[in-house]
Amino acid sequence: MAATTTVASATRPAPPRRRRKSPLAWTREHIVSLAAAAAFLYIMLPNIVVIVFSFNLPNGRYNYAWTRFSLNAWLHPCADPAMCQALGLSLKIGVAATVIATALGTLVAFALARHRFRGRAMTNLLIFMPMATPEVVMGSSLLTLFVNLRLALGATTILIAHIMFCLSFVVVTVKARVQSLDPRLEQAAMDLYANETQTFWRVTLPLVAPGIAAAALLSFSLSFDDYIITNFNSSPSSVTFPMYVWGAAQRGTPVQINVIGTLMFIIAIGAVAVGQLVGRRRRGA
């Protein structure tokens, strides 16, 4: 028996050795992943610089060169009260513009995606015009409109302007989500004796909710970030955060600007992460 085992082990072929891939072959296999990582790093580089320089303690007025590590800006984010006032105004306008533009844009998206009516093609064309129009042209046109209507420039005119250009992005985003829905899901709900209202609230709206949430996040980021249109339609007493940053860049940028930018970046990443986790749990359930 031992002799048979010895002969069998002697005649069994040795397992083939794995060849080590050359660096060139490994690079060819992972070229797409490497390119994606490089592009992602390039996109994230400005955000990384903002985060790093939020912990800087500059010697002068400008926060452009690293000197030494400090938590002073994080411990005193409102060292300049004007900056916090501008931030508060931007947040108020951004939230209001997001809520109104998302509500109106969702209704328009459902109308364009589900119904046929006279002027539908022209409406689709008009929806894209604010997206294709340069902000300088839109800002000056809105200023002309407000002056002719004799509206006092301020937070109200800024809000109207932000709703106008955010509305197009909401309609396009939600419409794409509505058009990608499987109509058989709604038909199945109606086959189970659900009326139109129940089908909308229990089937259609939950399926469209990710698109609506994405449109709302996009709308808020566009409103909070806008400078050109806001500068045309604002007054000296209504200074938003982007306008404050532009003015501060001429006389010295405080480190607190980087702190606010870092917080907004973290909140945005957190919102996206929470959305992904909720989506995975729903798919798993």
C-alpha positions in Angstrom: 0.0 0.0 0.0 2.8 2.4 0.8 4.6 1.5 -2.4 1.4 2.3 -4.4 1.1 5.7 -2.6 4.8 6.5 -3.3 4.4 5.6 -7.0 1.2 7.7 -7.3 2.8 10.7 -5.7 5.9 10.3 -7.9 3.8 10.1 -11.1 1.4 13.0 -10.2 2.4 16.1 -12.1 3.5 19.1 -10.1 1.0 22.1 -10.1 2.0 24.8 -12.6 3.7 27.8 -11.2 2.0 31.1 -11.6 4.0 33.5 -13.7 4.5 36.9 -12.2 3.0 39.5 -14.5 5.3 42.2 -15.6 4.5 45.7 -14.6 3.5 46.5 -18.2 1.0 43.6 -18.4 -0.5 44.6 -15.0 -0.9 48.2 -16.1 -2.6 47.1 -19.3 -5.2 45.0 -17.3 -5.9 47.9 -14.9 -5.6 50.8 -17.2 -9.3 51.8 -16.8 -9.2 51.6 -13.0 -6.0 53.7 -12.9 -7.4 56.3 -15.3 -10.6 56.5 -13.2 -8.5 56.9 -10.0 -6.4 59.6 -11.5 -9.5 61.5 -12.8 -11.1 61.2 -9.3 -8.0 62.5 -7.6 -7.8 65.4 -10.1 -11.4 66.3 -9.3 -11.0 66.0 -5.6 -7.7 67.9 -5.4 -9.3 71.4 -4.9 -11.5 70.1 -2.1 -8.4 68.5 -0.5 -6.6 71.9 -0.6 -9.6 73.6 0.9 -9.8 71.1 3.8 -6.0 71.3 4.5 -5.9 75.1 4.5 -8.9 75.2 6.9 -6.3 74.2 9.6 -3.8 76.8 8.6 -2.8 79.9 10.6 -1.5 82.4 8.0 0.9 85.2 8.9 -0.9 87.8 6.8 -4.3 88.4 5.4 -4.1 85.9 2.6 -4.5 82.1 3.2 -2.5 81.1 0.2 0.7 79.6 1.8 0.9 77.0 4.5 2.6 78.3 7.7 1.5 76.1 10.7 -1.3 73.9 12.0 -4.1 75.6 14.0 -7.7 74.9 15.1 -8.4 78.6 15.6 -10.6 78.9 12.5 -12.7 75.9 13.5 -13.1 77.1 17.1 -14.1 80.6 15.9 -16.0 80.2 12.6 -17.9 83.5 13.0 -14.9 85.7 13.7 -16.2 88.0 11.0 -20.0 88.5 11.6 -20.5 89.7 8.0 -19.5 86.2 6.8 -22.0 84.4 9.0 -24.7 86.8 7.9 -23.9 86.2 4.2 -23.8 82.4 4.9 -27.2 82.6 6.6 -28.7 84.5 3.7 -27.3 82.0 1.2 -28.8 79.1 3.2 -32.2 80.7 3.5 -32.4 81.5 -0.2 -31.0 78.1 -1.1 -33.5 76.2 0.9 -36.5 78.3 -0.3 -35.4 78.1 -3.9 -34.9 74.3 -3.6 -38.3 73.7 -2.1 -40.2 75.8 -4.6 -38.2 74.7 -7.7 -38.4 71.1 -6.7 -42.2 71.2 -6.2 -42.8 73.1 -9.4 -40.2 71.1 -11.4 -41.6 67.8 -10.3 -45.1 68.7 -11.5 -43.8 70.0 -14.8 -41.7 66.8 -15.3 -44.7 64.5 -14.7 -46.8 66.6 -17.1 -44.1 66.4 -19.9 -43.4 62.7 -19.4 -46.9 61.4 -18.9 -49.2 63.7 -20.9 -49.6 64.9 -24.5 -50.9 68.5 -24.9 -50.6 71.4 -27.3 -47.3 73.2 -26.9 -45.5 70.2 -25.3 -42.6 70.4 -27.7 -42.2 74.2 -27.2 -42.3 73.7 -23.4 -39.5 71.2 -23.7 -37.5 73.7 -25.7 -38.2 76.5 -23.2 -37.1 74.3 -20.3 -33.6 74.0 -21.8 -33.2 77.7 -22.4 -32.1 78.7 -18.9 -29.6 75.9 -18.9 -28.1 77.0 -22.3 -28.2 80.7 -21.7 -25.0 82.3 -20.3 -25.4 83.5 -16.7 -24.4 87.0 -17.7 -27.2 87.2 -20.2 -29.7 85.7 -17.8 -28.6 88.0 -14.9 -28.8 91.1 -17.0 -32.2 90.1 -18.4 -33.6 89.4 -15.0 -32.3 92.8 -13.8 -34.0 94.5 -16.7 -37.3 92.7 -15.8 -37.1 93.7 -12.2 -36.3 97.3 -13.0 -39.2 97.5 -15.4 -41.5 96.0 -12.8 -40.1 98.4 -10.2 -39.2 95.6 -7.8 -36.7 96.6 -5.2 -33.5 94.5 -5.5 -32.8 92.3 -2.6 -33.4 88.9 -1.2 -36.7 88.6 -3.0 -35.3 89.2 -6.4 -32.4 86.8 -5.7 -34.9 84.1 -4.7 -37.0 84.6 -7.9 -33.9 84.4 -10.0 -32.6 81.3 -8.3 -36.0 79.5 -8.7 -36.0 80.4 -12.4 -32.6 78.8 -13.3 -33.0 75.9 -10.8 -36.4 74.9 -12.2 -34.8 73.7 -15.5 -32.4 71.4 -13.8 -35.1 69.9 -11.6 -37.4 69.3 -14.6 -34.7 67.5 -16.6 -33.6 65.4 -13.7 -37.0 64.3 -12.6 -38.3 63.8 -16.1 -35.4 61.4 -16.8 -36.4 59.4 -13.8 -40.1 59.3 -14.7 -39.4 58.2 -18.2 -37.2 55.3 -17.0 -40.0 53.8 -14.8 -41.4 50.4 -15.8 -45.2 51.0 -16.5 -45.9 47.4 -15.6 -45.4 48.2 -11.9 -48.2 50.7 -11.9 -50.4 48.4 -14.0 -49.8 45.6 -11.4 -50.9 47.9 -8.6 -54.1 48.8 -10.4 -54.7 45.1 -11.1 -54.6 44.7 -7.3 -57.5 47.1 -7.0 -55.5 50.3 -6.2 -56.9 53.5 -7.6 -54.8 56.2 -9.3 -54.2 58.1 -6.0 -53.0 55.0 -4.1 -50.9 53.9 -7.1 -49.2 57.3 -7.2 -48.4 57.5 -3.4 -47.5 53.9 -2.9 -45.8 53.0 -6.2 -44.9 55.9 -8.4 -43.7 58.4 -5.9 -41.4 56.0 -4.0 -39.8 55.0 -7.3 -39.4 58.6 -8.4 -38.2 59.8 -5.0 -34.4 59.2 -5.7 -34.7 61.4 -8.8 -36.5 64.1 -6.8 -33.9 64.0 -4.1 -31.1 64.2 -6.6 -32.8 67.2 -8.2 -33.2 68.9 -4.8 -29.5 68.4 -4.0 -28.5 69.8 -7.4 -30.9 72.7 -7.0 -29.5 73.6 -3.6 -25.9 73.4 -4.7 -26.6 75.6 -7.8 -28.4 78.2 -5.7 -25.8 78.2 -2.9 -22.9 78.5 -5.4 -24.3 81.1 -7.8 -22.5 84.4 -8.0 -23.1 86.0 -11.4 -26.9 86.1 -11.5 -27.0 86.9 -7.8 -24.6 89.8 -8.3 -26.9 91.3 -10.9 -30.0 91.1 -8.9 -28.8 91.9 -5.3 -28.6 95.0 -3.3 -25.7 96.2 -1.0 -27.7 95.0 2.0 -28.2 91.5 0.6 -24.8 89.9 0.3 -24.7 86.1 -0.2 -21.8 83.9 0.7 -20.3 83.7 -2.8 -20.4 87.5 -3.0 -18.7 87.8 0.3 -16.0 85.4 -0.8 -15.4 87.5 -4.0 -15.2 90.7 -2.0 -12.9 89.1 0.6 -10.5 87.8 -2.0 -9.6 91.4 -2.8 -8.7 92.4 0.7 -7.7 89.1 2.3 -9.4 85.7 2.6 -10.1 84.6 6.1 -9.5 80.9 7.0 -13.1 80.6 8.1 -14.1 80.5 4.4 -12.2 77.2 4.1 -14.0 76.0 7.2 -17.4 76.7 5.7 -16.4 75.1 2.4 -15.2 72.0 4.3 -18.4 71.7 6.2 -20.5 72.0 3.1 -18.4 69.4 1.4 -18.8 67.0 4.3 -22.5 67.6 4.4 -22.9 66.9 0.7 -20.8 63.7 0.9 -22.8 62.6 4.0 -26.1 63.2 2.1 -25.0 61.1 -0.8 -23.7 58.3 1.5 -27.0 58.2 3.4 -28.9 58.0 0.1 -26.7 55.1 -1.1 -27.2 53.2 2.2 -31.0 53.7 2.1 -31.0 52.5 -1.5 -29.0 49.4 -0.7 -31.3 48.5 2.2 -34.4 48.9 0.0 -32.9 46.7 -2.7 -31.9 44.1 -0.1 -35.3 44.1 1.4 
